[in-house]
Amino acid sequence: MTAPRSNLAVLVDGVALPEGDARALWERFSTWMEEHRGDLAGFAASEGFASIHPGVDRGRPVLLASKTETRQRPYAPAAALGPTPRGGSADRQKTGACYQGGDTSKPRKGVKR
């Protein structure tokens, strides 16, 4: 009988860590983020990475670490790695407030609520 597959993954410069190493890194990441809210750069440095970002791949949490990518973005909600299904017309997807990063509390010109 095989052990169940872990739901947590870590990619270092695109290469997956073994499951045990990935789980251990996630545990250290969780502990660090509890003690140092939002300090991704500090965690990356403490682990020997240039940057680290949480993400989601097919519904699976993933840490994206890099030893070469020095652009550390601020902490934000995890981003999906692949395309995510979106509803509505193609025109709405191109002009929607979410797509533009706009304020959804105010109607856009010509759009009835």
Secondary structure, DSSP 8 states (H G I E B T S, - for coil): ------S-EEEETTEE--HHHHHHHHHHHHHHHHHSTT-HHHHHHHTT-SEEEEEEETTEEEEEEESS--------S-EESS-----S-HHHHHH-HHHHT--TTS--TT---
